[in-house]
Amino acid sequence: MATDFAFPDSAAKAAGAEQEFAPEKMSLSMGPSHPATHGVLRLQMELDGEVLTKCDPVVGYLHRGDEKIAENMTYNQFVPYTDRLDYLAPLANNMAYAIAVERLAKLEVPARCQAIRVLTAEMARVSAHLMGLGAFGLDVGAWSVLVHSLNQREHLYKLFEELTGARFTTSYTRIGGVSRDIPDGWLTRVIAFCDQFEPALEETLSLLTRNKIFQDRTVGVGIISRADALAYGLTGPNLRASGVSLDLRKDKPYSGYEQYAFDVPVGSKGDCYDRYLCRGEEMRQSVRIIRQVVAAFPGGDWYAKDARKIFAPPKDKILTSMEELIQNFMIVTEGPQIPAGEVYFEAENPKGVLGFFIVSKGGGVPWRMKIRSPSFCNLSILPKICVGTMMSDVVTLLGSLDFVMGECDR
Amino acid sequence: MSASVDAITSLKGKFPSVTDRLSSDCPAVSVPTGELISALKSLRDEHAFDLLSDVTAIDWAEGASPRFTAVYHLYSTTSHAAIRVATPCTGDDAAPTVPSVVPLWPGANWHEREAYDMFGITFEGHPDLRRILMWDGYPYHPLRKEFPLAGIETVLPDSEVAQETKAKVIPAPMMGGPFVASAGEMNLTDAEPRAKDESWSERSAKPGA
């Protein structure tokens, strides 16, 4: 006795039901308080099943009006605000800002000051990339990477604290120099850090690079073409992963970067995996630069001594000499005297190109300061590349773009 | 740098009204608003300035002519030269206007939205000119020089949510102005000469309050 199952009927019914539901789209709001948005980014998405049909990033939740604030205070007073742009690499921001103002003043800082700045900026790059990598691993389900990278960041923070007095908000540079010279024996400890960091980095990267799960989630996901990357003004590792070899440390060297040998890693596909590989290689190159800086560390002054209207004299001189007292008083009350003009300086920061456009009418306060933040530009490509990706890949994509909202919203 | 100088020479040949602009770093030019798009297009296509680093604006304060200047920073990923292009905004102070460069560089989209948000500059031809950093419906343009540093109290964006849920929405305290620790008995402007907004203090009401 044969039983007659009505398979074709139920299949047809299911197919009909699918058509019935097909045109309906779901709108989903992700953030501003969501662990995968790395801060206060909100994505207003439109989903067709699990595929995105529209993505509108909403930024500005962390807007503090830094540019307005900058117009109302002296140049040195703004240094702490630059810490809070890309708060994962404050030392690099400090340096970019100080060089921008120095370019406006046509001021050259001594070789020792340049070396200190390069050294700290590269350490900041390592620290920022470690965080970016750890968070990216976390986003795609690899917990242990974050633990390894946080451990290494702790070593770096100890060095930062010894140098600047603060772990996170370093406020290290001044216009025309840095806030203090390096402590005794600090360079030895930097090298000791490098010695233990290199094998540790390889171990950390080995958790991801050949990891099947990680590759499945990142290879071929979130591809940004070379043309798109340029058209949307992407910079930093995100642009280089798409195959454009643009690194301002090589192409428009500043602060003596031309003295150091290092390679610029460039991706071929522009997917999330390439962006990860670029960051990993950049850390190796940064360690290479750090070793070269320490090996040829210049002596001499660590601030521009001749810039009497810009850099405050040493404290013991202020307390004993009339001229230095007046000089210090003028710099503190009126601000460093910067000539009138317009300047736009870009530095290669961990997240990309951080630019300061400063319009000065002379005196100690800028007339207008625009901060061109890499995270803002990197995020502007989201509406373009998110369309057609799976919902779960959005998290991977955000992790691979490695943005910081403090810098995006300013 | 010579690539930028060459580009400027050729640009001047094409557009006689292009003039040099004072700059402390890369070469800079001023372009009349009408020729902005064709000048930028020529820089992009003929001189390989393929990366638009930044779009921003400058407010030269009330009464200045032009009141607003739009500034574009271009970079060439092949010759590694940089160039700055500035153009005055047309229209009156309330609604300055400049053509949008989004058709040339899609990346200008967010930059122009930011300049619109902060200065109220209308970018003609922009596909989606909304506020970006401030919320929709915010009534002011904060980077204009007449906007006080301490801000002006407005209805908060979630006030209707607060009405609905009976949640309490309290704005951040503004007493004593921003980054002024304690003015004590002194007037704000006396205590903090750098906070140059003198339109209000603890003893006189805020404008628009």
Interface residues (C-beta under 8 A of the other chain):
Chain A: V59 G60 H63 G65 E67 K68 I69 N72 M73 T74 Q77 R103 L104 K106 L230 A231 Y232 G233 L234 V244 L246 D251 K252 T333 G341 E342 V343 Y344 F345 E346 V353 G355 F357 V359 V365 W367 R368 K370 R372 F376 C377 L379 S380 I381 K384 D409 R410
Chain B: R21 L22 S23 S24 D25 C26 A28 D50 L51 L52 S53 D54 T56 I58 D59 V71 H73 Y75 T77 H80 A82 R84 W105 P106 G107 A108 N109 W110 H111 E114 M118 R131 I132 L133 M134 W135 P142 L143 F147 L149 P178 F179 P193 R194 A195 K196 D197
